[in-house]
């Protein structure tokens, strides 16, 4: 486990573990670091096999003499050593409704053809596996999902779309993801969920975190408007 | 209650404070003023808490007026006619016109009492991509009316407040930015490193609050192993496939997969924030210890400024 500077106001710790265990390890580290916070540490941000610790160097230096980097590193190493894998709570599983294809999945025909599958078979395979959230970023609440059947993978679009509606379920490279905000985007859109992935007024504001399991539940397109908006509630403005 | 009226919004004016540093784990950028130094100074000059919400105005400033007589400080980019070192009392109804800048990219306007916006995720900063925070999650428009907080009692002394001319960076058409080389610096190889350090980069018009994009000699890593996405920090100098570096700014994504040269030091983020399209920048290496030393010296200077302003009562 190495800890290196990430500029003058953050450090980066790297997990040494197989990819399928990294999320659980990182969750246990976050649990241990949050349990005994060093004054001056602002946030902990995991992604795949790394964890960034953001700190305020002036604050840290006021509390303890010496290099703020060394103070943070020393504290993080001690806390990570004390981390117990079982402290990371059991992974949560979310069954996320999705309407595949049609107006909700403009890239589905192209991706199905690329994979040599009928659209029905493509979406059945997409919905037939459990995904694991490996990172949250790109936009608030956006989950990077590992576990996509390899034959369904497709490169990002050469020209990103100017606007991808929030809730869009997409494939980028070997990963799947769900757009959490309406933004420009280059992933291939195959469906849409009415669930909100991010709500700034909610606590916490993001639905998913690393280590969560996601399973997609196909729903008929006609039902979209009447489907629940999920644990974070309905978007106060129309998804557009 | 005092109100700020927008007559002309300028090009890109948003309400910003010092951001929301505690929610990056949810994918929410810290955000806040791109030039946090300038906002802090402006706030101190009108008796506010350093982190009070003010206006960030990029490239072309707004025309604004107030319902009551209001103390205002304008810092950051150089505005003709606006004093940078002391606050100014604007009579009720009079239009303060900020418009074009002589140098620098972003002006900060602090008003005594601060701008009152409902906090979102602990901050009054505007995140336009998410359409939340600040004033209705968007840039300001003509006819917007922003409620202002009550001025602090000590603002009666504001006419005596000022900062030294040389307190803080001076903004011109060129910046020398110091950076701490990152873990991937070695993977660029000596030639690319030398090219990076010897190039005068030009700021692209495609720059914004997510990142300052640079044109110049392309660089690439000699070791091209693919990288998975890792958490990124503001100030990171990213190199996408076209070899044209981007310095990540306040609203940048929280994770990214491009290789990084290193990080611009926090003390030099304001000079990056003040680069206009067409301005130039050169980079030079800085050690982590020196970066921290500069940062601590700056905080000591702010402490001294706060104490000094408190004594300037006549």
Interface residues (C-beta under 8 A of the other chain):
Chain A: X4 X5 X6 X7 X8 X9 X10 X12 X30 X42 X43 X44 X45 X46 X47 X48 X49 X50 X51 X52 X54 X57 X58 X61 X67 X68 X69 X135 X136 X137 X138 X139 X140 X141 X142 X144 X180 X181 X183 X198 X200 X201 X204 X205 X206 X209 X237
Chain B: X21 X22 X23 X24 X25 X26 X27 X28 X120 X121 X129 X130 X131 X132 X133 X180 X182 X183 X228 X229 X230 X231 X232 X233 X234 X235 X236 X253 X254 X255 X256 X262 X263 X264 X265 X266 X288 X289 X291 X292 X295 X296 X299
